């Protein structure tokens, strides 16, 4: 509503007999209302009824159009009916004018006329100039300070600048968020919103149409929805590559022993979440192993087991756990053999995750699992990552016999082979304990990644020894427990030897 006030005495009509006091130039926005205060006087006294009228001045030769009057039986201009009204009491010389639902066609020049005792006077020398401009005002949207996910809230759209006496505006709401209409007044509308996390940042638009003028205005706001952490995700990274994404608990990740790993945690929440890492399932006040979104694991074996990412903000927290399962291919120790109680006794061990299975191969024959008969006995066991097996042979040994120990699991396999050959008898002709010397059993460990051929010097003869799939460092080389010189083959590029 636009209120206008009388001007100073300087703006009074020059004719002191007929005086009119009003603001001559009035500007109003389309669709609004305006009230123009006005008083008048005339040079005679009267006890009759004063009739007052407002006319719109016709352009050129067009006749003037009556827009408002208190005179009965007068036909008003069609475009002004129901919108132009007289305010105040004409008998008290009040000529104030009210215009509702102003439209662009109302722009023009208007003048006031009074009539009393069959005498009339038009104040044409003091016209009213009305200018209608485009509507620049927009609705007001009142949003609660906090919109929390899951809690209903009322949002109000209001147009306090619209005139209450005019045609009621039409409100409409637009949003991707789920809303329902609430109560409304002549100049406002209420919508009830139960926000969801996905509504954060969504737009909400209130559109208002002023039907009398056909003008439409709107305002859009962005919703700020607060919600507890959600969508926690763990990314498993190797170097700059994301190998895997974990989104649910009870997930297990096998990782090669000694492998470096990077775990990155992300989560959604408003206010923004704080991310931290814990061992196992953390208590509410547990101390984190990392207070950032990234957990660096240079050696997975140091934190094998469950790790948990916790996402937390003032509205709550959410955990996501991942079980790290350390795996490895078999590492073989052995075989090592010796003569005891008239037979050949060998042992072999292997470490792997999961624990490997061990088996023996004698020549072309496979000795698998636990076995016991008159000539051979195999006993195998495992504890944790270790598997152990022993082999006892009392007969069946022959020249050029090969003996292998094989270890395998789902992550790999490894084997080691020794070749046993009969050597020259010692001068005494017997082994310790009075037994004749047979093949010289040897236990060998070699450099990783090599497969050399060795011979063992016993007396004046070199005895060949073949080693395959060598992965262990060279730690020792011996011939049973005899005080013999053991050295590398002179033909080998390596030089050196050990005495036992």
Secondary structure, 3 states (H helix, E strand, C coil): CEEECCCCHHHCCCCCCCEEEECCEEEEECCCCEEECEEEECCCCCCCCCEEEEEECCCCCCCCEEEEECCCCCCCCHHHCCCEEECCCHHHCECCEEECCCCHHHCEEEEEEEEECCEEEECHHHCEEEEEECCCCCCEEECCCCEECCCEEEEEEECCCCCCCCCCCEEEEEECCCEEEEEEECCEEEEEEECCHHHCCCEEEEEEEECCCCEEEEEEEECCEEEEEEEEEEEEEECCEEEEEECCCCEEEEEECCCCEEEEEEEEEECCCEEEEEECCCCCCCCCCECCCEEEECCHHHHCEEEEEEEEECCEEEEEEEEEEEEEEEEEEEEEEEEECCEEEEEEEEEEECCCEEEEEECCEEEECCEECCCEEEEEEEECCEEEEEEEECCCCCCCEEEEEEEEECCEEEEEEEEECECCCCCCCEECCCEECCECCEEECCCCCCCCEEEEEECCEEEEEECCCCCCCCCCEEECCCCCEEECCCCCCCCCEEEC
